[in-house]
Amino acid sequence: MTRIQDVGHATEPALSVFLDAGVVPRAERPDNHNSLGSDLEKYQLVKPGDLVFNRLRTWQGGFGASRHRGIVSPAYIVARPQGKGDARYLDYVLHSAPYLAELTRVSKWMPPSQFDVLWADLRNVAVPWPEVAEQRRIADFLDDRVSRIDQIVAARRSQAALAQLLFFGASSALMDRAANHYGLAPLRRFCAGIEQGSSPVAEDREPDHDEYGVLKTSAIQGGRFLPWRAKVAQAHLVDERFRVQAGDVLVVRGSGSAELVGDAATVVDLHGRRLYLSDLTYRLRGLAINSEFTTLSIISGRGRSELGARVRQGSGPAKARGEDILTLPVPRAPLSVQVKIVDEASSMRDAHESGARRLTDASELMNAYKRSLITAAVTGELDVTTARSGIPG
């Protein structure tokens, strides 16, 4: 491989490197929230057949053979096979288990949670180098098999996502029936107020049980509270007023994605952790109604629709005011009905999540099979000229 640093092509389309997809046009991935640099003249040109490495993610598989022409960040490494070598073959070799381990070995640790790899180290990784015809034969075989596996995995993921949507639809229907029967009132009628936390300087890693954690917004996901989604803060920096307690109802105040603003969850179990609200998280105070029922009201179709019209999106993260949350409509059902609805919704969630877990497990098995197939093909354990399909369903 030869490193290529061809700059001065600011009008070319921007490319991105993803762990799950390799090198793709940036415009095709709306989930890429990283901003482009201010000077695209410094971006490097990539041609079809080049290998592109995200230096900080190479050890995780953050690289790929490009099928596109475009530009990538000057922080990336762009390399081109010498002679007629096939970049697809090299991509598969480096994604195999032994070579990912080698890439991790040559990468440099960058606290708190990243590795960096230098071209001087990357270029010295020894790889099997058969004749070009054999490289292409292996790459063609794996292109076919990996594509078919990825289609199966994508289908399973879509089915798992659909299971979650079915739960939200069913639980929203429960809340709508309660609203039609008992009427609606603004959330402020049922609580003493709302507060947001603070965000001290924190280390972006999961806190141990004896450490202090400031919640990430990702700790709140569709009615579920995930206590391990937190950053480590020093004890003298946290504010005890914002310590999270079991039974709290938390709401996402701000996020880079407007769709996530207003997501809510009830804190059921802290798993022994000391956790604190961030300034992007609200907590309802003095609730006079069932906390889980409150969460269902906020994340219901009606609640999400009402809040979506009020979320503010400027140059920074999308945000909702406390007043926006407190005006959300809540069914005026008696406590006994609230508990019944919560129990019914909980049973529905368990059933849907069980199905989603089975689909996710199936996806993981397929991905494990893909990794073993790649490793076998590039190490010669599998003769691709005689291999049959054998892809598990």
Beta strands, then each sheet from edge to edge (+ up, - down):
strand 1: 2-3
strand 2: 15-18
strand 3: 22-25
strand 4: 44-46
strand 5: 51-53
strand 6: 63-65
strand 7: 70-72
strand 8: 77-80
strand 9: 108-110
strand 10: 114-116
strand 11: 184-186
strand 12: 193-196
strand 13: 202-203
strand 14: 212-215
strand 15: 220-221
strand 16: 224-225
strand 17: 230-233
strand 18: 249-252
strand 19: 254-255
strand 20: 264-266
strand 21: 274-276
strand 22: 281-285
strand 23: 318-319
strand 24: 329-331
sheet 1: 1+ 8- 5+ 6-
sheet 2: 2+ 3-
sheet 3: 4+ 7-
sheet 4: 9+ 10-
sheet 5: 11+ 24-
sheet 6: 12+ 22- 18+ 20-
sheet 7: 13+ 17- 14+ 21+
sheet 8: 15+ 16-
sheet 9: 19+ 23-
end
